[in-house]
Amino acid sequence: MTARPAPQCPVTVRTFTQRLSSTPRGARLARHLAVAQLHAWGIPHGTPPSDAVAAIVAELAANAVVHGRVPGRDFELRLSLVTGSVRVEVTDTRSESRSPAPGAVRAPDPLDERGRGLVLVDALADRWEVLDHQGPGKTVRAEVDVPGWRSLAGPTSGV
């Protein structure tokens, strides 16, 4: 008699993608869209994963607008509900502006007015990395673990 493999629950990956103008308004909209999408997926406003994703999106979108902006080109926000986590990807169109890798982020001096964005991403994300993009640009990908994610993967969990 051959042992049968244990049944596995199907995992549905849910994604949301939006191109936004490389402006402060586009960066604010990215954060609002991310929080609304997480809520639709069953991750309520004000929960630790929602708050962490909101802050990560805000920082990465602001970086895309300030450091990765190419006039006339948008940045892209992609959210994915994957096995055990929410994945955030922000893609800009400037290749020569390279973000430091995880572990290479240095805290700014206390009186510096800038330089805290990736420090926050590093602190809030469970994992993150910088990827080269097809064509011009780069993608910063961050993941936030979501306790109880299996309950979010069902057919009634939203978009």
DSSP file (Angstrom, degrees, kcal/mol; ACC not computed):
  #  RESIDUE AA STRUCTURE BP1 BP2  ACC     N-H-->O    O-->H-N    N-H-->O    O-->H-N    TCO  KAPPA ALPHA  PHI   PSI    X-CA   Y-CA   Z-CA
    1    1 A M              0   0    0      0, 0.0     2,-0.4     0, 0.0     0, 0.0   0.000 360.0 360.0 360.0 132.0    0.0    0.0    0.0
    2    2 A T        -     0   0    0      1,-0.0     2,-0.2     0, 0.0     0, 0.0  -0.748 360.0-118.0 -94.4 135.6    1.4    3.4   -1.0
    3    3 A A        -     0   0    0     -2,-0.4    -1,-0.0     1,-0.1     0, 0.0  -0.515  27.0-133.7 -71.7 135.1    1.1    6.3    1.4
    4    4 A R        -     0   0    0     -2,-0.2    -1,-0.1     1,-0.1     2,-0.1  -0.678  23.5-108.9 -87.4 141.5   -1.0    9.1    0.0
    5    5 A P        -     0   0    0      0, 0.0    -1,-0.1     0, 0.0     3,-0.1  -0.387  42.2 -97.3 -66.0 148.9    0.3   12.7    0.3
    6    6 A A        -     0   0    0      1,-0.1     2,-0.1    -2,-0.1     0, 0.0  -0.401  45.9-102.0 -64.0 139.9   -1.5   14.8    2.8
    7    7 A P        -     0   0    0      0, 0.0     2,-0.4     0, 0.0    -1,-0.1  -0.383  38.1-148.6 -64.1 142.4   -4.1   17.0    1.2
    8    8 A Q        -     0   0    0     -3,-0.1     3,-0.0    -2,-0.1     0, 0.0  -0.900  14.0-117.6-115.0 142.8   -3.0   20.6    0.7
    9    9 A C        -     0   0    0     -2,-0.4     2,-0.1     1,-0.1   141,-0.0  -0.577  37.1-111.6 -73.2 135.9   -5.2   23.7    0.8
   10   10 A P        -     0   0    0      0, 0.0     2,-0.6     0, 0.0    -1,-0.1  -0.450  28.8-143.6 -67.1 143.0   -5.1   25.6   -2.5
   11   11 A V        -     0   0    0     -2,-0.1     2,-0.6    -3,-0.0    72,-0.1  -0.941   9.4-159.6-112.3 123.3   -3.3   28.9   -2.2
   12   12 A T        -     0   0    0     -2,-0.6     2,-0.6   141,-0.2    69,-0.0  -0.892   8.1-147.7-102.7 126.0   -4.7   31.8   -4.2
   13   13 A V        -     0   0    0     -2,-0.6     2,-0.4    67,-0.0    69,-0.2  -0.825  14.4-159.9 -91.2 125.2   -2.3   34.7   -4.8
   14   14 A R  E     -A   81   0A   0     67,-1.4    67,-2.9    -2,-0.6     2,-0.3  -0.872  10.7-171.8-105.6 138.3   -4.2   38.0   -4.9
   15   15 A T  E     -A   80   0A   0     -2,-0.4     2,-0.4   144,-0.3    65,-0.2  -0.943  16.8-170.1-132.9 154.5   -2.6   41.0   -6.6
   16   16 A F  E     -A   79   0A   0     63,-2.5    63,-3.0    -2,-0.3     2,-0.4  -0.987  11.7-178.2-139.3 128.1   -3.3   44.6   -7.1
   17   17 A T  E     +A   78   0A   0     -2,-0.4     2,-0.3    61,-0.2    61,-0.2  -0.995   5.5 168.3-132.6 135.8   -1.4   46.8   -9.5
   18   18 A Q  E     -A   77   0A   0     59,-2.5    59,-2.9    -2,-0.4     2,-0.4  -0.981  25.4-142.9-147.4 132.6   -1.7   50.5  -10.1
   19   19 A R  E     -A   76   0A   0     -2,-0.3     2,-0.3    57,-0.2    57,-0.2  -0.800  27.7-171.8 -90.8 137.9    0.4   53.1  -12.0
   20   20 A L  E     -A   75   0A   0     55,-3.0    55,-2.5    -2,-0.4     2,-0.1  -0.937  29.4 -95.3-132.6 151.7    0.5   56.5  -10.3
   21   21 A S        -     0   0    0     -2,-0.3     2,-2.5    53,-0.2    53,-0.1  -0.382  37.9-116.3 -65.8 142.7    1.9   59.9  -11.2
   22   22 A S  S    S+     0   0    0     51,-0.4    -1,-0.1    48,-0.1    51,-0.1  -0.404  81.0 105.8 -80.0  65.0    5.3   60.6   -9.8
   23   23 A T  S  > S-     0   0    0     -2,-2.5     4,-2.1     1,-0.1     5,-0.2  -0.885  88.6-102.1-135.3 163.7    4.0   63.4   -7.7
   24   24 A P  H  > S+     0   0    0      0, 0.0     4,-2.3     0, 0.0     5,-0.2   0.877 124.6  54.9 -56.1 -36.1    3.4   63.9   -4.0
   25   25 A R  H  > S+     0   0    0      1,-0.2     4,-2.4     2,-0.2     5,-0.2   0.905 106.2  50.7 -64.1 -40.4   -0.3   63.4   -4.7
   26   26 A G  H  > S+     0   0    0      2,-0.2     4,-2.0     1,-0.2    -1,-0.2   0.886 109.4  51.1 -62.9 -39.1    0.5   60.0   -6.4
   27   27 A A  H  X S+     0   0    0     -4,-2.1     4,-1.5     2,-0.2    -2,-0.2   0.910 111.1  47.4 -65.5 -42.4    2.5   58.9   -3.4
   28   28 A R  H  X S+     0   0    0     -4,-2.3     4,-2.0     1,-0.2    -2,-0.2   0.915 111.1  51.7 -63.9 -42.0   -0.3   59.8   -1.0
   29   29 A L  H  X S+     0   0    0     -4,-2.4     4,-2.9     1,-0.2     5,-0.2   0.873 103.6  58.7 -63.3 -37.0   -2.8   58.0   -3.2
   30   30 A A  H  X S+     0   0    0     -4,-2.0     4,-2.3     1,-0.2    -1,-0.2   0.920 107.0  47.2 -57.9 -44.7   -0.6   54.9   -3.2
   31   31 A R  H  X S+     0   0    0     -4,-1.5     4,-2.2     2,-0.2    -1,-0.2   0.927 113.2  47.4 -63.8 -45.2   -0.8   54.7    0.6
   32   32 A H  H  X S+     0   0    0     -4,-2.0     4,-2.2     1,-0.2    -2,-0.2   0.911 112.7  49.0 -64.2 -42.3   -4.6   55.1    0.6
   33   33 A L  H  X S+     0   0    0     -4,-2.9     4,-2.5     2,-0.2    -1,-0.2   0.895 110.0  52.5 -63.6 -39.9   -5.0   52.5   -2.1
   34   34 A A  H  X S+     0   0    0     -4,-2.3     4,-2.5    -5,-0.2    -2,-0.2   0.936 110.6  45.9 -62.4 -47.3   -2.8   50.0   -0.3
   35   35 A V  H  X S+     0   0    0     -4,-2.2     4,-2.1     1,-0.2    -1,-0.2   0.901 114.0  49.3 -64.2 -40.5   -4.7   50.3    3.0
   36   36 A A  H  X S+     0   0    0     -4,-2.2     4,-2.1    -5,-0.2    -1,-0.2   0.899 111.5  49.3 -65.5 -40.0   -8.1   50.0    1.1
   37   37 A Q  H  X S+     0   0    0     -4,-2.5     4,-1.6     2,-0.2    -2,-0.2   0.913 109.5  50.8 -67.0 -42.1   -6.9   47.0   -0.8
   38   38 A L  H  <>S+     0   0    0     -4,-2.5     5,-2.9     1,-0.2     4,-0.3   0.916 109.3  51.8 -60.3 -41.7   -5.6   45.2    2.4
   39   39 A H  H ><5S+     0   0    0     -4,-2.1     3,-1.5     1,-0.2    -1,-0.2   0.909 107.6  52.0 -60.8 -41.9   -9.0   45.9    4.0
   40   40 A A  H 3<5S+     0   0    0     -4,-2.1    -1,-0.2     1,-0.3    -2,-0.2   0.814 107.5  53.5 -64.0 -29.2  -10.8   44.3    1.0
   41   41 A W  T 3<5S-     0   0    0     -4,-1.6    -1,-0.3     2,-0.2    -2,-0.2   0.430 129.5 -96.4 -84.5   0.6   -8.5   41.3    1.4
   42   42 A G  T < 5S+     0   0    0     -3,-1.5    -3,-0.2    -4,-0.3    -2,-0.1   0.633  89.5 121.7  95.4  14.8   -9.5   40.9    5.1
   43   43 A I      < -     0   0    0     -5,-2.9    -1,-0.2    -6,-0.2    -2,-0.2  -0.877  58.7-141.4-108.9  96.7   -6.6   42.8    6.7
   44   44 A P    >   -     0   0    0      0, 0.0     3,-1.5     0, 0.0     6,-0.3  -0.101  19.6 -93.1 -65.4 153.8   -8.5   45.5    8.6
   45   45 A H  T 3  S+     0   0    0      1,-0.2    -9,-0.0     5,-0.1     5,-0.0  -0.297 110.1  28.0 -54.1 143.0   -7.3   49.1    9.0
   46   46 A G  T 3  S+     0   0    0      1,-0.3    -1,-0.2    -3,-0.1    -3,-0.0   0.416  87.4 124.9  83.7  -2.7   -5.3   49.7   12.2
   47   47 A T  S <> S-     0   0    0     -3,-1.5     4,-2.9     1,-0.1    -1,-0.3  -0.555  75.3-108.2 -83.6 157.0   -3.9   46.1   12.5
   48   48 A P  H  > S+     0   0    0      0, 0.0     4,-2.5     0, 0.0     5,-0.2   0.899 118.9  47.7 -54.2 -44.4   -0.2   45.7   12.8
   49   49 A P  H  > S+     0   0    0      0, 0.0     4,-2.5     0, 0.0     5,-0.2   0.925 113.9  47.7 -63.7 -39.9    0.2   44.3    9.2
   50   50 A S  H  > S+     0   0    0     -6,-0.3     4,-2.6     2,-0.2     5,-0.2   0.926 113.5  47.0 -64.4 -44.7   -2.0   47.1    7.7
   51   51 A D  H  X S+     0   0    0     -4,-2.9     4,-2.2     2,-0.2    -1,-0.2   0.901 113.0  49.1 -64.1 -40.9   -0.1   49.8    9.6
   52   52 A A  H  X S+     0   0    0     -4,-2.5     4,-2.4    -5,-0.3    -2,-0.2   0.931 112.9  46.6 -65.2 -45.0    3.3   48.3    8.6
   53   53 A V  H  X S+     0   0    0     -4,-2.5     4,-3.0    -5,-0.2     5,-0.3   0.913 110.6  53.6 -63.5 -41.7    2.3   48.1    4.9
   54   54 A A  H  X S+     0   0    0     -4,-2.6     4,-2.3     1,-0.2    -1,-0.2   0.924 111.9  44.3 -58.6 -45.3    0.9   51.6    5.0
   55   55 A A  H  X S+     0   0    0     -4,-2.2     4,-2.3     2,-0.2    -1,-0.2   0.898 114.1  49.7 -68.0 -39.8    4.1   53.0    6.3
   56   56 A I  H  X S+     0   0    0     -4,-2.4     4,-2.9     2,-0.2     5,-0.3   0.934 112.3  47.1 -64.0 -46.5    6.3   51.0    3.9
   57   57 A V  H  X S+     0   0    0     -4,-3.0     4,-2.9     1,-0.2     5,-0.3   0.922 111.3  52.5 -61.3 -43.6    4.2   52.0    0.9
   58   58 A A  H  X S+     0   0    0     -4,-2.3     4,-2.1    -5,-0.3    -1,-0.2   0.926 113.9  42.4 -58.6 -45.5    4.3   55.7    2.0
   59   59 A E  H  X S+     0   0    0     -4,-2.3     4,-2.3     2,-0.2    -2,-0.2   0.924 117.0  45.3 -69.4 -45.0    8.1   55.6    2.3
   60   60 A L  H  X S+     0   0    0     -4,-2.9     4,-2.2     2,-0.2    -2,-0.2   0.889 114.6  48.4 -68.6 -37.6    8.7   53.6   -1.0
   61   61 A A  H  X S+     0   0    0     -4,-2.9     4,-2.1    -5,-0.3    -1,-0.2   0.911 111.2  50.4 -67.2 -41.4    6.3   55.8   -2.9
   62   62 A A  H  X S+     0   0    0     -4,-2.1     4,-2.8    -5,-0.3     5,-0.3   0.910 111.0  49.5 -62.0 -41.1    7.9   59.0   -1.6
   63   63 A N  H  X>S+     0   0    0     -4,-2.3     4,-2.7     1,-0.2     5,-1.3   0.900 109.1  52.2 -63.5 -40.2   11.3   57.6   -2.6
   64   64 A A  H  <5S+     0   0    0     -4,-2.2     4,-0.2     3,-0.2    -1,-0.2   0.883 114.7  42.9 -62.2 -37.8   10.0   56.8   -6.1
   65   65 A V  H  <5S+     0   0    0     -4,-2.1     4,-0.3     3,-0.2    -2,-0.2   0.905 124.1  33.7 -75.4 -42.9    8.7   60.4   -6.4
   66   66 A V  H  <5S+     0   0    0     -4,-2.8    -3,-0.2    -5,-0.2    -2,-0.2   0.922 136.1  16.7 -82.1 -45.9   11.7   62.2   -4.9
   67   67 A H  T  <5S+     0   0    0     -4,-2.7    -3,-0.2    -5,-0.3    -2,-0.1   0.700 129.1  42.8-104.7 -23.0   14.6   60.0   -6.0
   68   68 A G  S   <S+     0   0    0     -5,-1.3    25,-1.0    -4,-0.2    26,-0.3   0.303  79.8 128.5-109.1   9.3   13.3   57.9   -8.8
   69   69 A R        -     0   0    0     -4,-0.3     5,-0.1    -6,-0.2    -4,-0.1  -0.471  31.4-177.5 -75.7 132.6   11.3   60.4  -10.8
   70   70 A V    >   -     0   0    0      3,-0.4     3,-2.4    -2,-0.2   -48,-0.1  -0.998  42.0-104.0-121.2 122.8   11.7   60.8  -14.5
   71   71 A P  T 3  S+     0   0    0      0, 0.0     3,-0.1     0, 0.0    -2,-0.0  -0.166 105.2  15.6 -51.3 131.8    9.5   63.6  -15.9
   72   72 A G  T 3  S+     0   0    0      1,-0.2     2,-0.4   -50,-0.1    -3,-0.0   0.411 105.6 103.4  86.2  -1.7    6.6   62.1  -17.8
   73   73 A R    <   -     0   0    0     -3,-2.4   -51,-0.4   -51,-0.1    -3,-0.4  -0.923  58.6-143.3-117.8 142.0    6.9   58.6  -16.3
   74   74 A D        -     0   0    0     -2,-0.4     2,-0.3   -53,-0.1   -53,-0.2  -0.365  11.6-126.7 -89.6 170.6    4.8   57.1  -13.6
   75   75 A F  E     -A   20   0A   0    -55,-2.5   -55,-3.0    -2,-0.1     2,-0.4  -0.814  23.2-130.7-111.3 163.2    5.7   54.8  -10.8
   76   76 A E  E     -AB  19  91A   0     15,-2.5    15,-2.4    -2,-0.3     2,-0.5  -0.940  11.3-160.7-121.4 136.2    4.0   51.5  -10.1
   77   77 A L  E     -AB  18  90A   0    -59,-2.9   -59,-2.5    -2,-0.4     2,-0.4  -0.952  13.1-179.4-109.0 129.9    2.6   50.0   -6.9
   78   78 A R  E     -AB  17  89A   0     11,-2.6    11,-2.6    -2,-0.5     2,-0.4  -0.996   4.6-173.0-131.1 128.3    2.0   46.3   -6.8
   79   79 A L  E     -AB  16  88A   0    -63,-3.0   -63,-2.5    -2,-0.4     2,-0.4  -0.945   4.4-175.0-116.0 140.6    0.5   44.5   -3.8
   80   80 A S  E     -AB  15  87A   0      7,-2.1     7,-3.2    -2,-0.4     2,-0.9  -0.999  22.8-146.8-136.8 134.5    0.3   40.7   -3.5
   81   81 A L  E     +AB  14  86A   0    -67,-2.9   -67,-1.4    -2,-0.4     5,-0.2  -0.874  41.2 166.0 -95.9 102.4   -1.2   38.5   -0.9
   82   82 A V  E >   - B   0  85A   0      3,-2.1     3,-1.8    -2,-0.9     2,-0.4  -0.507  48.5 -46.3-113.2 179.3    1.1   35.6   -1.0
   83   83 A T  T 3  S-     0   0    0      1,-0.3    -1,-0.1    -2,-0.2     3,-0.1  -0.266 123.6 -17.9 -53.0 105.4    1.8   32.6    1.2
   84   84 A G  T 3  S+     0   0    0     -2,-0.4    62,-2.5     1,-0.1     2,-0.3   0.391 127.0  49.2  83.4  -2.3    2.0   34.0    4.7
   85   85 A S  E <  S-BC  82 145A   0     -3,-1.8    -3,-2.1    60,-0.3     2,-0.5  -0.969  74.0-109.6-157.7 169.8    2.6   37.7    3.8
   86   86 A V  E     -BC  81 144A   0     58,-2.6    58,-2.4    -2,-0.3     2,-0.5  -0.951  33.3-151.4-105.1 128.3    1.7   40.8    1.9
   87   87 A R  E     -BC  80 143A   0     -7,-3.2    -7,-2.1    -2,-0.5     2,-0.5  -0.888   7.7-164.0-103.4 129.8    4.3   41.7   -0.7
   88   88 A V  E     -BC  79 142A   0     54,-3.4    54,-2.8    -2,-0.5     2,-0.4  -0.947   8.0-178.6-111.7 129.6    4.7   45.4   -1.6
   89   89 A E  E     -BC  78 141A   0    -11,-2.6   -11,-2.6    -2,-0.5     2,-0.5  -0.993   6.4-175.5-130.4 126.9    6.6   46.3   -4.8
   90   90 A V  E     -BC  77 140A   0     50,-2.1    50,-2.4    -2,-0.4     2,-0.5  -0.987   8.7-168.1-121.4 122.8    7.2   49.9   -5.9
   91   91 A T  E     -BC  76 139A   0    -15,-2.4   -15,-2.5    -2,-0.5    48,-0.2  -0.940   5.2-177.5-115.2 126.7    8.9   50.3   -9.3
   92   92 A D  E     - C   0 138A   0     46,-2.0    46,-0.6    -2,-0.5   -23,-0.1  -0.544  30.2-123.7-110.0-176.8   10.3   53.6  -10.5
   93   93 A T  S    S+     0   0    0    -25,-1.0     2,-0.7    44,-0.2    44,-0.2   0.241  76.5  98.2-115.4  12.8   11.8   54.5  -13.8
   94   94 A R        +     0   0    0    -26,-0.3     3,-0.2    42,-0.2    -2,-0.1  -0.896  42.1 179.8-107.7 113.0   15.3   55.8  -12.8
   95   95 A S  S    S+     0   0    0     -2,-0.7    -1,-0.2     1,-0.2   -27,-0.0   0.844  76.3  59.3 -78.4 -35.4   18.0   53.2  -13.1
   96   96 A E  S    S+     0   0    0      1,-0.1     2,-0.9     2,-0.1    -1,-0.2   0.666  89.2  77.9 -75.0 -14.1   21.0   55.4  -12.0
   97   97 A S  S    S-     0   0    0     -3,-0.2     2,-0.5   -30,-0.1    -1,-0.1  -0.821  70.8-174.1 -95.4 101.3   19.4   56.1   -8.6
   98   98 A R        -     0   0    0     -2,-0.9     3,-0.1    32,-0.0    -3,-0.1  -0.841  17.8-137.3-106.2 128.4   20.1   52.9   -6.7
   99   99 A S        -     0   0    0     -2,-0.5    31,-0.1     1,-0.1     2,-0.0  -0.480  32.8-101.2 -75.0 150.0   18.7   52.2   -3.2
  100  100 A P        -     0   0    0      0, 0.0    -1,-0.1     0, 0.0     5,-0.1  -0.368  40.7-108.8 -67.8 154.2   21.1   50.6   -0.7
  101  101 A A    >   -     0   0    0      1,-0.2     3,-2.4     3,-0.1     4,-0.3  -0.377  45.5 -78.4 -77.8 159.9   20.6   46.9   -0.1
  102  102 A P  T 3  S+     0   0    0      0, 0.0    -1,-0.2     0, 0.0    28,-0.1  -0.332 123.3  27.8 -55.6 140.3   19.1   45.5    3.1
  103  103 A G  T 3  S+     0   0    0     -3,-0.1    -2,-0.0     2,-0.1     0, 0.0   0.187 109.1  75.8  89.2 -16.9   21.8   45.5    5.8
  104  104 A A    <   +     0   0    0     -3,-2.4     2,-0.4     2,-0.1    -3,-0.1   0.355  64.8 114.1-105.2   3.7   23.5   48.4    4.2
  105  105 A V        -     0   0    0     -4,-0.3     2,-0.4    13,-0.1    -2,-0.1  -0.632  51.8-158.6 -79.0 126.6   21.0   51.0    5.3
  106  106 A R        -     0   0    0     -2,-0.4    13,-0.1     9,-0.0    12,-0.1  -0.862  19.6-116.1-107.4 140.2   22.6   53.5    7.8
  107  107 A A        -     0   0    0     -2,-0.4     9,-0.1     1,-0.1     8,-0.0  -0.498  37.2-117.9 -68.1 139.1   20.6   55.6   10.2
  108  108 A P        -     0   0    0      0, 0.0    -1,-0.1     0, 0.0     7,-0.1  -0.281  36.1 -85.4 -73.4 164.6   20.9   59.3    9.5
  109  109 A D    >   -     0   0    0      1,-0.1     3,-1.8     2,-0.0     0, 0.0  -0.387  46.1-108.2 -63.0 150.1   22.5   61.8   11.9
  110  110 A P  T 3  S+     0   0    0      0, 0.0    -1,-0.1     0, 0.0     0, 0.0   0.791 118.0  46.3 -55.3 -31.9   19.9   63.0   14.4
  111  111 A L  T 3  S+     0   0    0      2,-0.0     2,-0.1     0, 0.0    -2,-0.0   0.490  84.0 115.6 -92.7  -2.4   19.7   66.5   12.8
  112  112 A D    <   -     0   0    0     -3,-1.8     4,-0.0     1,-0.1     3,-0.0  -0.425  57.0-150.7 -66.0 139.8   19.4   65.3    9.2
  113  113 A E  S    S+     0   0    0     -2,-0.1     2,-0.2     2,-0.0    -1,-0.1   0.632  76.6  32.3 -85.4 -14.6   16.1   66.2    7.6
  114  114 A R  S    S+     0   0    0      1,-0.1    -2,-0.0     2,-0.0     0, 0.0  -0.791  77.8  73.4-132.1 172.5   16.1   63.2    5.2
  115  115 A G        +     0   0    0     -2,-0.2     4,-0.2    -7,-0.1    -1,-0.1   0.594  63.6 103.2 101.7  12.5   17.3   59.6    5.1
  116  116 A R     >  +     0   0    0     -3,-0.1     4,-2.2     2,-0.1     5,-0.2   0.576  55.6  86.9-101.2 -10.2   14.9   57.8    7.4
  117  117 A G  H  > S+     0   0    0      1,-0.2     4,-2.1     2,-0.2     5,-0.1   0.934  94.7  37.6 -58.7 -54.7   12.7   56.2    4.8
  118  118 A L  H  > S+     0   0    0      1,-0.2     4,-2.6     2,-0.2    -1,-0.2   0.754 111.2  61.4 -73.0 -22.3   14.6   53.0    4.2
  119  119 A V  H  > S+     0   0    0     -4,-0.2     4,-1.7     2,-0.2    -1,-0.2   0.918 107.9  45.1 -64.1 -42.2   15.5   52.8    7.9
  120  120 A L  H  X S+     0   0    0     -4,-2.2     4,-2.7     2,-0.2     5,-0.3   0.923 112.5  50.1 -65.3 -44.8   11.7   52.5    8.5
  121  121 A V  H  X S+     0   0    0     -4,-2.1     4,-2.7     1,-0.2    -2,-0.2   0.928 110.5  50.9 -59.0 -44.5   11.3   50.0    5.7
  122  122 A D  H  < S+     0   0    0     -4,-2.6    -1,-0.2     1,-0.2    -2,-0.2   0.864 114.5  43.7 -60.8 -37.1   14.2   48.0    7.2
  123  123 A A  H  < S+     0   0    0     -4,-1.7    -2,-0.2    -5,-0.1    -1,-0.2   0.849 120.8  38.2 -77.2 -34.9   12.5   48.1   10.6
  124  124 A L  H  < S+     0   0    0     -4,-2.7     2,-0.2    -5,-0.1    -2,-0.2   0.804 100.2  78.7 -90.6 -31.1    9.0   47.3    9.5
  125  125 A A     <  -     0   0    0     -4,-2.7    19,-0.2    -5,-0.3     3,-0.1  -0.535  63.9-149.6 -82.4 144.1    9.4   44.7    6.8
  126  126 A D  S    S+     0   0    0     17,-2.7     2,-0.3     1,-0.3    18,-0.2   0.790  88.7   1.9 -76.9 -28.8   10.1   41.1    7.6
  127  127 A R  E    S+D  143   0A   0     16,-1.3    16,-3.0     2,-0.0    -1,-0.3  -0.979  71.5 168.7-151.5 147.9   12.1   40.9    4.3
  128  128 A W  E     +D  142   0A   0     -2,-0.3     2,-0.3    14,-0.3    14,-0.2  -0.982   2.0 171.5-158.8 159.3   13.0   43.4    1.6
  129  129 A E  E     -D  141   0A   0     12,-2.5    12,-2.6    -2,-0.3     2,-0.5  -0.974  30.6-117.9-159.3 164.9   15.3   43.7   -1.4
  130  130 A V  E     -D  140   0A   0     -2,-0.3     2,-0.4    10,-0.2    10,-0.2  -0.964  33.0-169.0-113.8 127.4   16.1   45.9   -4.4
  131  131 A L  E     -D  139   0A   0      8,-3.6     8,-2.9    -2,-0.5     2,-0.2  -0.901  24.6-116.9-119.0 143.4   15.6   44.4   -7.9
  132  132 A D  E     -D  138   0A   0     -2,-0.4     2,-0.3     6,-0.2     6,-0.2  -0.517  36.1-135.5 -69.7 147.5   16.6   45.5  -11.3
  133  133 A H        -     0   0    0      4,-1.5     2,-0.3     2,-0.3     4,-0.1  -0.780  22.1 -98.9-107.1 149.2   13.6   46.1  -13.5
  134  134 A Q  S    S-     0   0    0     -2,-0.3     4,-0.0     2,-0.1    -1,-0.0  -0.540 101.2  -4.4 -61.5 123.5   13.0   45.1  -17.1
  135  135 A G  S    S-     0   0    0     -2,-0.3    -2,-0.3     2,-0.0     2,-0.1  -0.484 128.3  -9.0  82.6-161.1   13.9   48.2  -19.0
  136  136 A P  S    S+     0   0    0      0, 0.0     2,-0.2     0, 0.0   -42,-0.2  -0.415 106.8  32.7 -72.0 144.8   14.7   51.4  -17.1
  137  137 A G        -     0   0    0    -44,-0.2    -4,-1.5    -2,-0.1     2,-0.3  -0.518  67.9-104.2 114.2-176.7   14.2   51.5  -13.4
  138  138 A K  E     -CD  92 132A   0    -46,-0.6   -46,-2.0    -6,-0.2     2,-0.4  -0.955  16.7-134.6-147.7 161.3   14.3   49.4  -10.3
  139  139 A T  E     -CD  91 131A   0     -8,-2.9    -8,-3.6    -2,-0.3     2,-0.6  -0.983   5.8-155.7-123.0 132.3   11.8   47.7   -7.9
  140  140 A V  E     -CD  90 130A   0    -50,-2.4   -50,-2.1    -2,-0.4     2,-0.4  -0.951  18.3-166.9-104.4 122.4   12.0   47.8   -4.2
  141  141 A R  E     +CD  89 129A   0    -12,-2.6   -12,-2.5    -2,-0.6     2,-0.3  -0.924   9.7 175.5-113.7 131.4   10.1   44.7   -2.8
  142  142 A A  E     -CD  88 128A   0    -54,-2.8   -54,-3.4    -2,-0.4     2,-0.4  -0.981  12.6-155.1-133.2 146.6    9.2   44.4    0.9
  143  143 A E  E     -CD  87 127A   0    -16,-3.0   -17,-2.7    -2,-0.3   -16,-1.3  -0.973   3.7-165.1-125.5 139.9    7.2   41.7    2.6
  144  144 A V  E     -C   86   0A   0    -58,-2.4   -58,-2.6    -2,-0.4   -19,-0.1  -0.988  25.8-125.7-121.0 121.4    5.2   41.9    5.9
  145  145 A D  E     -C   85   0A   0     -2,-0.5   -60,-0.3   -60,-0.2   -61,-0.1  -0.378  19.0-153.0 -66.7 143.9    4.2   38.6    7.5
  146  146 A V    >   -     0   0    0    -62,-2.5     3,-1.2    -2,-0.1   -62,-0.1  -0.944  10.3-138.1-123.0 108.1    0.5   38.2    8.2
  147  147 A P  T 3  S+     0   0    0      0, 0.0   -62,-0.0     0, 0.0   -63,-0.0  -0.399  91.4  18.6 -61.6 139.0   -0.5   35.9   11.0
  148  148 A G  T >  S+     0   0    0     -2,-0.1     3,-1.2     1,-0.1     4,-0.4   0.774  77.1 153.3  73.3  26.4   -3.5   33.8   10.1
  149  149 A W  G X>  +     0   0    0     -3,-1.2     3,-1.7     1,-0.3     4,-0.7   0.773  59.2  71.5 -61.8 -27.4   -3.0   34.4    6.3
  150  150 A R  G >4 S+     0   0    0      1,-0.3     3,-0.9     2,-0.2     4,-0.3   0.854  92.3  57.1 -58.8 -34.1   -4.7   31.1    5.4
  151  151 A S  G <4 S+     0   0    0     -3,-1.2     3,-0.4     1,-0.2    -1,-0.3   0.697 103.5  55.4 -70.4 -16.1   -8.1   32.5    6.4
  152  152 A L  G <4 S+     0   0    0     -3,-1.7    -1,-0.2    -4,-0.4    -2,-0.2   0.637  93.7  68.8 -87.2 -15.5   -7.5   35.3    3.9
  153  153 A A  S << S+     0   0    0     -3,-0.9  -141,-0.2    -4,-0.7    -1,-0.2   0.504  75.8 108.7 -85.9  -3.3   -6.9   33.0    0.9
  154  154 A G  S >  S-     0   0    0     -3,-0.4     3,-1.5    -4,-0.3     4,-0.0  -0.111  86.6 -98.7 -71.0 171.4  -10.5   31.7    0.6
  155  155 A P  T 3  S+     0   0    0      0, 0.0     3,-0.3     0, 0.0    -1,-0.1   0.654 119.2  55.4 -67.2 -15.6  -12.9   32.6   -2.1
  156  156 A T  T 3  S+     0   0    0      1,-0.2     3,-0.1  -115,-0.0    -3,-0.1   0.255  76.9 100.9-100.2  14.0  -14.7   35.3    0.0
  157  157 A S  S <  S-     0   0    0     -3,-1.5     2,-0.3     1,-0.2    -1,-0.2   0.353  87.1-104.2 -87.5   8.9  -11.6   37.3    0.8
  158  158 A G              0   0    0     -3,-0.3    -1,-0.2     1,-0.2  -117,-0.2  -0.807 360.0 360.0 117.0-152.7  -12.1   40.1   -1.7
  159  159 A V              0   0    0     -2,-0.3  -144,-0.3  -122,-0.2    -1,-0.2   0.460 360.0 360.0 -70.4 360.0  -10.6   41.1   -5.0
